Amino acid sequence: MQDTELGKALAELGEIQKEIQNQRDREADEFWDSLTLEQKHNAFYSVVKRIYEGEIRDEGSYRYVLYDVFGFGPEAYGLGMDCGYMTLHNRIMTAEDEQTLRDIYYKKVGAKIIGQIEL
């Protein structure tokens, strides 16, 4: 296969992938819109509780939260990427990560830490 043919095939594949993701978005939004307000509250509570458990309490990996906390299988890996969960997971820092960033900043600006800083 020539480079131009490969490029064309990859572009077509990308378009198919984008349409599949758009369809999933539409279906998920239709599902959400079909719920009552109480059902939306319960779904929101349940999902956020599990994210908090896996991300904050357990400081688990992306796979840990998907597989062990939510009880999903490998099929959910791409789903979590498509809906933005992996990006969210990667933005969450541990208390240790936050302290490391503070230490770097304080060193950069020449600040001295006296006693324990609690946020």
NUTI-770596 format. One record per residue (C-alpha): x, y, z; residue number from 1; residue in three letters. Coordinates in nm, 2 decimals. Layout:
N
{node {X, Y, Z}, NUM, 'ALA'}
...
***
This chain:
119
{node {0.00, 0.00, 0.00}, 1, 'MET'}
{node {0.14, 0.34, -0.09}, 2, 'GLN'}
{node {0.17, 0.62, 0.16}, 3, 'ASP'}
{node {-0.11, 0.82, 0.01}, 4, 'THR'}
{node {-0.34, 0.51, 0.02}, 5, 'GLU'}
{node {-0.24, 0.45, 0.38}, 6, 'LEU'}
{node {-0.31, 0.81, 0.47}, 7, 'GLY'}
{node {-0.65, 0.80, 0.30}, 8, 'LYS'}
{node {-0.74, 0.47, 0.48}, 9, 'ALA'}
{node {-0.63, 0.62, 0.82}, 10, 'LEU'}
{node {-0.83, 0.93, 0.76}, 11, 'ALA'}
{node {-1.14, 0.73, 0.67}, 12, 'GLU'}
{node {-1.09, 0.52, 0.99}, 13, 'LEU'}
{node {-1.06, 0.83, 1.19}, 14, 'GLY'}
{node {-1.39, 0.96, 1.05}, 15, 'GLU'}
{node {-1.56, 0.63, 1.13}, 16, 'ILE'}
{node {-1.42, 0.64, 1.49}, 17, 'GLN'}
{node {-1.55, 1.00, 1.53}, 18, 'LYS'}
{node {-1.90, 0.90, 1.41}, 19, 'GLU'}
{node {-1.91, 0.61, 1.65}, 20, 'ILE'}
{node {-1.81, 0.84, 1.93}, 21, 'GLN'}
{node {-2.08, 1.10, 1.82}, 22, 'ASN'}
{node {-2.34, 0.82, 1.82}, 23, 'GLN'}
{node {-2.24, 0.71, 2.17}, 24, 'ARG'}
{node {-2.26, 1.07, 2.29}, 25, 'ASP'}
{node {-2.61, 1.10, 2.14}, 26, 'ARG'}
{node {-2.73, 0.77, 2.29}, 27, 'GLU'}
{node {-2.59, 0.86, 2.64}, 28, 'ALA'}
{node {-2.75, 1.21, 2.62}, 29, 'ASP'}
{node {-3.08, 1.05, 2.52}, 30, 'GLU'}
{node {-3.06, 0.81, 2.81}, 31, 'PHE'}
{node {-2.98, 1.09, 3.05}, 32, 'TRP'}
{node {-3.27, 1.29, 2.92}, 33, 'ASP'}
{node {-3.51, 1.00, 2.97}, 34, 'SER'}
{node {-3.43, 0.98, 3.34}, 35, 'LEU'}
{node {-3.64, 1.15, 3.61}, 36, 'THR'}
{node {-3.47, 1.42, 3.82}, 37, 'LEU'}
{node {-3.45, 1.17, 4.11}, 38, 'GLU'}
{node {-3.29, 0.91, 3.88}, 39, 'GLN'}
{node {-3.04, 1.17, 3.76}, 40, 'LYS'}
{node {-2.96, 1.25, 4.12}, 41, 'HIS'}
{node {-2.90, 0.88, 4.20}, 42, 'ASN'}
{node {-2.69, 0.83, 3.89}, 43, 'ALA'}
{node {-2.48, 1.14, 3.97}, 44, 'PHE'}
{node {-2.44, 1.04, 4.33}, 45, 'TYR'}
{node {-2.34, 0.68, 4.25}, 46, 'SER'}
{node {-2.08, 0.77, 3.98}, 47, 'VAL'}
{node {-1.92, 1.05, 4.18}, 48, 'VAL'}
{node {-1.91, 0.84, 4.49}, 49, 'LYS'}
{node {-1.72, 0.57, 4.30}, 50, 'ARG'}
{node {-1.48, 0.82, 4.14}, 51, 'ILE'}
{node {-1.41, 0.97, 4.49}, 52, 'TYR'}
{node {-1.35, 0.62, 4.63}, 53, 'GLU'}
{node {-1.11, 0.51, 4.36}, 54, 'GLY'}
{node {-0.93, 0.84, 4.29}, 55, 'GLU'}
{node {-0.92, 1.02, 4.63}, 56, 'ILE'}
{node {-0.96, 0.75, 4.90}, 57, 'ARG'}
{node {-0.77, 0.47, 4.73}, 58, 'ASP'}
{node {-0.55, 0.68, 4.50}, 59, 'GLU'}
{node {-0.60, 0.41, 4.24}, 60, 'GLY'}
{node {-0.49, 0.39, 3.88}, 61, 'SER'}
{node {-0.73, 0.45, 3.59}, 62, 'TYR'}
{node {-0.77, 0.08, 3.54}, 63, 'ARG'}
{node {-0.82, 0.02, 3.91}, 64, 'TYR'}
{node {-1.11, 0.26, 3.92}, 65, 'VAL'}
{node {-1.27, 0.11, 3.61}, 66, 'LEU'}
{node {-1.22, -0.25, 3.69}, 67, 'TYR'}
{node {-1.22, -0.27, 4.07}, 68, 'ASP'}
{node {-1.44, 0.02, 4.18}, 69, 'VAL'}
{node {-1.69, 0.03, 3.89}, 70, 'PHE'}
{node {-1.66, -0.35, 3.82}, 71, 'GLY'}
{node {-1.62, -0.30, 3.45}, 72, 'PHE'}
{node {-1.41, -0.51, 3.22}, 73, 'GLY'}
{node {-1.15, -0.41, 2.95}, 74, 'PRO'}
{node {-1.43, -0.29, 2.72}, 75, 'GLU'}
{node {-1.47, 0.02, 2.94}, 76, 'ALA'}
{node {-1.11, 0.13, 2.89}, 77, 'TYR'}
{node {-1.18, 0.31, 2.56}, 78, 'GLY'}
{node {-1.52, 0.43, 2.69}, 79, 'LEU'}
{node {-1.35, 0.61, 2.97}, 80, 'GLY'}
{node {-1.11, 0.77, 2.73}, 81, 'MET'}
{node {-1.39, 0.88, 2.50}, 82, 'ASP'}
{node {-1.59, 1.05, 2.77}, 83, 'CYS'}
{node {-1.30, 1.23, 2.92}, 84, 'GLY'}
{node {-1.25, 1.02, 3.23}, 85, 'TYR'}
{node {-0.89, 0.94, 3.16}, 86, 'MET'}
{node {-0.81, 1.31, 3.13}, 87, 'THR'}
{node {-1.00, 1.38, 3.46}, 88, 'LEU'}
{node {-0.80, 1.09, 3.62}, 89, 'HIS'}
{node {-0.47, 1.24, 3.51}, 90, 'ASN'}
{node {-0.56, 1.58, 3.64}, 91, 'ARG'}
{node {-0.63, 1.46, 3.99}, 92, 'ILE'}
{node {-0.33, 1.49, 4.22}, 93, 'MET'}
{node {-0.25, 1.32, 4.55}, 94, 'THR'}
{node {-0.17, 1.53, 4.86}, 95, 'ALA'}
{node {0.19, 1.43, 4.81}, 96, 'GLU'}
{node {0.18, 1.56, 4.45}, 97, 'ASP'}
{node {0.04, 1.89, 4.57}, 98, 'GLU'}
{node {0.31, 1.92, 4.84}, 99, 'GLN'}
{node {0.58, 1.85, 4.58}, 100, 'THR'}
{node {0.45, 2.13, 4.36}, 101, 'LEU'}
{node {0.43, 2.37, 4.65}, 102, 'ARG'}
{node {0.79, 2.28, 4.75}, 103, 'ASP'}
{node {0.91, 2.35, 4.39}, 104, 'ILE'}
{node {0.72, 2.68, 4.39}, 105, 'TYR'}
{node {0.86, 2.79, 4.72}, 106, 'TYR'}
{node {1.21, 2.70, 4.62}, 107, 'LYS'}
{node {1.17, 2.89, 4.29}, 108, 'LYS'}
{node {1.05, 3.21, 4.46}, 109, 'VAL'}
{node {1.30, 3.17, 4.75}, 110, 'GLY'}
{node {1.03, 3.14, 5.02}, 111, 'ALA'}
{node {1.11, 2.98, 5.35}, 112, 'LYS'}
{node {0.86, 2.75, 5.52}, 113, 'ILE'}
{node {0.83, 2.80, 5.89}, 114, 'ILE'}
{node {0.62, 2.53, 6.07}, 115, 'GLY'}
{node {0.35, 2.33, 5.90}, 116, 'GLN'}
{node {0.13, 2.48, 5.63}, 117, 'ILE'}
{node {-0.22, 2.33, 5.63}, 118, 'GLU'}
{node {-0.47, 2.39, 5.36}, 119, 'LEU'}
***
